[in-house]
Amino acid sequence: MITKPTQDEIDAVLDGIYEHTLNGQAEPVVALTEQALALGVEPLGVLFDALIPALEEVGRLFEAGEYFVPEMLVAAKAMQGAMGILKPLIAKTGAKPVGTFVMGTVKGDIHDIGKDLCNIMLEGGGFELIDLGVNVPPEVFVEAVRQHKPDFVGMSAFLTTTIPMFRPTMDALAAAGLREGVKIFVGGAPVTQEYADQIGADGYAPNASVLVRKCKEMLGRA
């Protein structure tokens, strides 16, 4: 006779996913995600009751100076393992993402650690993510916006020599008649709020957790 799991058993598994994600322990997160699904927890339940709260706490700890980039990276990687299981299941339910985000490192720059961290955190936050990769020319951003009609475009640059590519990319979107339809975020090591304001970007985020929060605020989903 198969016994129905108790709520305490389910809560214990979800609490485990939360704690192990927070601590960046990828293997237990994957195992507990599979266990939660086997217990009958809906994929969105795992996401919204365990993974997203862990993501939000990681962001809070980072902003408080208690976590640093290495801790954020391992937590994000732990979440990525769970998302690999959950994404196809969520897609089957027909659940809509909270928003769509096109992301890329601008032309001339091949750095991707910050971009990839943002990608993981955005996906964990419920966004559909289209990653254009690195060394992305303006015309590729334009085509991606035309094809996917995203809510946001993220442009990343790690080098002071490549942040000038933000403006030509924004100009290309404007020339294609696509600029007004999206919110553009810029970020990367040499980027500041002042620079973002100077070039007319809609937003600047110093780290991945701030990016997710600001995007949700813009969508009224915070």
RODO-2510 file (C-alpha; in nm, 4 decimals, decimal comma):
residues 222
     n   res          X          Y          Z
     1     m     0,0000     0,0000     0,0000
     2     i     0,1417     0,3377    -0,1021
     3     t     0,1102     0,5963     0,1723
     4     k     0,0615     0,9601     0,0906
     5     p     0,3519     1,1775     0,2100
     6     t     0,2745     1,4053     0,5002
     7     q     0,3078     1,7817     0,4758
     8     d     0,5934     1,7612     0,7257
     9     e     0,7825     1,5269     0,4929
    10     i     0,7270     1,7590     0,1981
    11     d     0,8288     2,0642     0,4010
    12     a     1,1472     1,8879     0,5137
    13     v     1,2480     1,8207     0,1533
    14     l     1,1723     2,1776     0,0452
    15     d     1,3653     2,3117     0,3448
    16     g     1,6570     2,0906     0,2409
    17     i     1,6507     2,2310    -0,1139
    18     y     1,6519     2,5814     0,0305
    19     e     1,9425     2,5184     0,2698
    20     h     2,1596     2,3285     0,0227
    21     t     2,1019     2,5922    -0,2461
    22     l     2,1990     2,8611     0,0019
    23     n     2,5182     2,6672     0,0792
    24     g     2,5974     2,5929    -0,2853
    25     q     2,5709     2,2129    -0,2547
    26     a     2,4638     2,1085    -0,6016
    27     e     2,4327     1,7307    -0,5646
    28     p     2,1929     1,7380    -0,2664
    29     v     1,9856     2,0067    -0,4405
    30     v     1,9395     1,7854    -0,7470
    31     a     1,8648     1,4765    -0,5367
    32     l     1,6126     1,6609    -0,3181
    33     t     1,4474     1,8204    -0,6216
    34     e     1,3899     1,4747    -0,7665
    35     q     1,2639     1,3567    -0,4277
    36     a     1,0205     1,6479    -0,4034
    37     l     0,8788     1,5673    -0,7460
    38     a     0,8477     1,2008    -0,6488
    39     l     0,6496     1,3095    -0,3417
    40     g     0,4057     1,4893    -0,5686
    41     v     0,5275     1,8471    -0,5319
    42     e     0,4487     2,0480    -0,8436
    43     p     0,7526     2,1817    -1,0340
    44     l     0,6369     2,5389    -0,9703
    45     g     0,6065     2,4525    -0,6015
    46     v     0,9737     2,3542    -0,5886
    47     l     1,0626     2,6761    -0,7691
    48     f     0,8532     2,9217    -0,5686
    49     d     0,8647     2,7512    -0,2274
    50     a     1,2334     2,6590    -0,2149
    51     l     1,4574     2,7800    -0,4976
    52     i     1,3397     3,1386    -0,5374
    53     p     1,3413     3,2048    -0,1599
    54     a     1,6984     3,0698    -0,1505
    55     l     1,7893     3,2933    -0,4449
    56     e     1,6436     3,5963    -0,2666
    57     e     1,8347     3,5156     0,0525
    58     v     2,1608     3,4760    -0,1425
    59     g     2,1008     3,8196    -0,2899
    60     r     2,0269     3,9679     0,0518
    61     l     2,3432     3,8179     0,1997
    62     f     2,5491     3,9469    -0,0918
    63     e     2,4124     4,2978    -0,0574
    64     a     2,4750     4,2835     0,3186
    65     g     2,8388     4,1930     0,2571
    66     e     2,8021     3,8459     0,4115
    67     y     2,8296     3,6639     0,0774
    68     f     3,0760     3,7391    -0,2002
    69     v     3,0962     3,6461    -0,5696
    70     p     3,2307     3,2902    -0,5065
    71     e     2,9384     3,2132    -0,2721
    72     m     2,6925     3,3555    -0,5227
    73     l     2,8440     3,1463    -0,8011
    74     v     2,8230     2,8153    -0,6164
    75     a     2,4675     2,8892    -0,5015
    76     a     2,3701     2,9775    -0,8583
    77     k     2,5298     2,6577    -0,9895
    78     a     2,3398     2,4553    -0,7312
    79     m     2,0171     2,6159    -0,8479
    80     q     2,1103     2,5533    -1,2112
    81     g     2,1144     2,1793    -1,1490
    82     a     1,7598     2,1896    -1,0135
    83     m     1,6449     2,4158    -1,2962
    84     g     1,7719     2,1621    -1,5482
    85     i     1,5149     1,9204    -1,4058
    86     l     1,2333     2,1683    -1,3539
    87     k     1,2398     2,3768    -1,6738
    88     p     1,1047     2,1113    -1,9135
    89     l     0,8393     2,0124    -1,6600
    90     i     0,7301     2,3721    -1,6085
    91     a     0,7193     2,4229    -1,9840
    92     k     0,4784     2,1288    -2,0144
    93     t     0,2387     2,2935    -1,7685
    94     g     0,2108     2,5948    -1,9970
    95     a     0,3068     2,8295    -1,7150
    96     k     0,4163     3,1651    -1,8488
    97     p     0,7477     3,3190    -1,7416
    98     v     0,7375     3,6418    -1,5428
    99     g     0,9204     3,8099    -1,8318
   100     t     1,1642     3,7554    -2,1179
   101     f     1,5264     3,8684    -2,1088
   102     v     1,7801     3,8792    -2,3927
   103     m     2,1368     3,8835    -2,2616
   104     g     2,4764     3,9178    -2,4245
   105     t     2,8321     4,0408    -2,3766
   106     v     2,8956     4,3205    -2,6261
   107     k     3,1147     4,3045    -2,9357
   108     g     3,4865     4,2869    -2,8609
   109     d     3,4419     4,1359    -2,5132
   110     i     3,4579     3,7632    -2,4399
   111     h     3,4073     3,7690    -2,0623
   112     d     3,1072     3,5709    -1,9451
   113     i     3,1250     3,4931    -1,5711
   114     g     2,9118     3,7886    -1,4647
   115     k     2,6732     3,7382    -1,7553
   116     d     2,6319     3,3692    -1,6799
   117     l     2,5663     3,4385    -1,3126
   118     c     2,2957     3,6858    -1,4091
   119     n     2,1474     3,4296    -1,6478
   120     i     2,1175     3,1645    -1,3773
   121     m     1,9665     3,4073    -1,1289
   122     l     1,7174     3,5377    -1,3867
   123     e     1,6067     3,1869    -1,4789
   124     g     1,5761     3,0992    -1,1129
   125     g     1,3641     3,4120    -1,0721
   126     g     1,1162     3,2867    -1,3311
   127     f     1,2380     3,4669    -1,6447
   128     e     1,2706     3,3166    -1,9897
   129     l     1,6345     3,3764    -2,0807
   130     i     1,7822     3,4061    -2,4289
   131     d     2,1614     3,4065    -2,4013
   132     l     2,3377     3,5454    -2,7076
   133     g     2,6809     3,4591    -2,5699
   134     v     2,9904     3,6797    -2,5913
   135     n     3,1345     3,9169    -2,8524
   136     v     2,7822     3,9979    -2,9707
   137     p     2,7570     4,2641    -3,2451
   138     p     2,4687     4,5150    -3,2476
   139     e     2,2909     4,3465    -3,5381
   140     v     2,2615     4,0211    -3,3416
   141     f     2,0987     4,2038    -3,0518
   142     v     1,8603     4,3644    -3,3013
   143     e     1,7639     4,0322    -3,4570
   144     a     1,7123     3,8711    -3,1145
   145     v     1,4830     4,1537    -3,0035
   146     r     1,2901     4,1348    -3,3286
   147     q     1,2491     3,7574    -3,2954
   148     h     1,1819     3,7150    -2,9231
   149     k     1,0131     4,0476    -2,8365
   150     p     1,1673     4,0514    -2,4876
   151     d     1,0792     4,2765    -2,1969
   152     f     1,4476     4,3384    -2,1259
   153     v     1,7829     4,3456    -2,3000
   154     g     2,0970     4,3044    -2,0930
   155     m     2,4357     4,4169    -2,2227
   156     s     2,7470     4,3173    -2,0325
   157     a     3,1043     4,4433    -2,0626
   158     f     3,4063     4,3652    -1,8492
   159     l     3,6591     4,5951    -2,0140
   160     t     3,6727     4,9732    -2,0212
   161     t     3,7615     4,9392    -2,3882
   162     t     3,4344     4,7594    -2,4698
   163     i     3,1723     4,9572    -2,2741
   164     p     3,1589     5,2115    -2,5613
   165     m     2,9786     4,9342    -2,7562
   166     f     2,6684     4,9870    -2,5428
   167     r     2,5692     5,3015    -2,7302
   168     p     2,6027     5,1637    -3,0886
   169     t     2,3923     4,8651    -2,9836
   170     m     2,1239     5,0913    -2,8404
   171     d     2,1411     5,3084    -3,1532
   172     a     2,0967     4,9995    -3,3719
   173     l     1,7848     4,9023    -3,1760
   174     a     1,6516     5,2558    -3,2173
   175     a     1,7238     5,2546    -3,5913
   176     a     1,5297     4,9278    -3,6221
   177     g     1,2335     5,0810    -3,4387
   178     l     1,2773     4,8425    -3,1450
   179     r     1,4261     5,0622    -2,8739
   180     e     1,1007     5,1856    -2,7214
   181     g     0,9652     4,8353    -2,6762
   182     v     1,2332     4,7101    -2,4368
   183     k     1,4071     4,8090    -2,1161
   184     i     1,7844     4,8020    -2,1509
   185     f     2,0092     4,7094    -1,8594
   186     v     2,3860     4,7500    -1,8653
   187     g     2,6407     4,6032    -1,6295
   188     g     2,9921     4,4780    -1,5781
   189     a     3,2997     4,5651    -1,3757
   190     p     3,3715     4,9127    -1,5209
   191     v     3,0052     5,0170    -1,5492
   192     t     2,8432     5,2629    -1,3079
   193     q     2,4974     5,4104    -1,2603
   194     e     2,6356     5,7419    -1,3830
   195     y     2,7564     5,5836    -1,7055
   196     a     2,4244     5,4041    -1,7560
   197     d     2,2397     5,7345    -1,7157
   198     q     2,4832     5,9069    -1,9511
   199     i     2,4153     5,6664    -2,2392
   200     g     2,0399     5,6509    -2,1799
   201     a     2,0083     5,2943    -2,0505
   202     d     1,6913     5,2130    -1,8575
   203     g     1,8727     5,0399    -1,5755
   204     y     2,2027     4,9450    -1,4190
   205     a     2,2645     4,6544    -1,1827
   206     p     2,5909     4,6062    -0,9917
   207     n     2,5164     4,2365    -0,9394
   208     a     2,2798     3,9578    -1,0393
   209     s     2,0475     3,9777    -0,7401
   210     v     1,9890     4,3499    -0,7908
   211     l     1,9190     4,2845    -1,1599
   212     v     1,6478     4,0289    -1,0828
   213     r     1,4886     4,2542    -0,8235
   214     k     1,4891     4,5618    -1,0471
   215     c     1,3412     4,3709    -1,3390
   216     k     1,0589     4,2402    -1,1245
   217     e     0,9972     4,5879    -0,9885
   218     m     0,9694     4,7241    -1,3428
   219     l     0,7174     4,4531    -1,4251
   220     g     0,5262     4,5101    -1,1032
   221     r     0,6088     4,1564    -0,9890
   222     a     0,8345     4,2347    -0,6916
***
